[in-house]
Amino acid sequence: MATKEKNIWVFLIFILSGIVVGGLLGVLAEKISWLWWLSYGEQFGFTNPVTLDLSVIKFTFGLWIKINVASIIGMILAVFIYRKV
């Protein structure tokens, strides 16, 4: 019996695309009165980015994540589609 090898990178691409597409749909859905709940979510991250100044080069590190209901649904759909592929 032949088995399919599933690659972790393909899985991560599926998950990230589900989050991005879901997040975009959530932002678009907030303008529609009966789909407002898809845009409900939370955002978290660094309020002030961390800066490392080495005199010759300056690095600024920051991370901001905004997750909503639509991005969670997109992530779940991505996992379901990945398992079917």
MOVEN-V172054 format. One record per residue. N is the residue number from 0. RES is the residue in one letter. D_LAST is the distance of its C-alpha to the last C-alpha in whole Angstrom. Layout:
BEGIN
n=N res=RES d_last=D_LAST
n=N res=RES d_last=D_LAST
END
This chain:
BEGIN
n=0 res=M d_last=17
n=1 res=A d_last=15
n=2 res=T d_last=12
n=3 res=K d_last=9
n=4 res=E d_last=11
n=5 res=K d_last=9
n=6 res=N d_last=12
n=7 res=I d_last=13
n=8 res=W d_last=14
n=9 res=V d_last=11
n=10 res=F d_last=11
n=11 res=L d_last=14
n=12 res=I d_last=13
n=13 res=F d_last=11
n=14 res=I d_last=14
n=15 res=L d_last=17
n=16 res=S d_last=15
n=17 res=G d_last=15
n=18 res=I d_last=18
n=19 res=V d_last=20
n=20 res=V d_last=19
n=21 res=G d_last=20
n=22 res=G d_last=23
n=23 res=L d_last=24
n=24 res=L d_last=24
n=25 res=G d_last=26
n=26 res=V d_last=28
n=27 res=L d_last=28
n=28 res=A d_last=29
n=29 res=E d_last=32
n=30 res=K d_last=34
n=31 res=I d_last=33
n=32 res=S d_last=35
n=33 res=W d_last=33
n=34 res=L d_last=30
n=35 res=W d_last=32
n=36 res=W d_last=30
n=37 res=L d_last=27
n=38 res=S d_last=29
n=39 res=Y d_last=30
n=40 res=G d_last=30
n=41 res=E d_last=31
n=42 res=Q d_last=32
n=43 res=F d_last=33
n=44 res=G d_last=34
n=45 res=F d_last=37
n=46 res=T d_last=40
n=47 res=N d_last=41
n=48 res=P d_last=40
n=49 res=V d_last=41
n=50 res=T d_last=43
n=51 res=L d_last=44
n=52 res=D d_last=47
n=53 res=L d_last=48
n=54 res=S d_last=50
n=55 res=V d_last=49
n=56 res=I d_last=45
n=57 res=K d_last=44
n=58 res=F d_last=41
n=59 res=T d_last=39
n=60 res=F d_last=37
n=61 res=G d_last=35
n=62 res=L d_last=32
n=63 res=W d_last=32
n=64 res=I d_last=29
n=65 res=K d_last=28
n=66 res=I d_last=26
n=67 res=N d_last=26
n=68 res=V d_last=24
n=69 res=A d_last=22
n=70 res=S d_last=21
n=71 res=I d_last=20
n=72 res=I d_last=18
n=73 res=G d_last=16
n=74 res=M d_last=15
n=75 res=I d_last=14
n=76 res=L d_last=12
n=77 res=A d_last=11
n=78 res=V d_last=10
n=79 res=F d_last=9
n=80 res=I d_last=6
n=81 res=Y d_last=5
n=82 res=R d_last=6
n=83 res=K d_last=4
n=84 res=V d_last=0
END
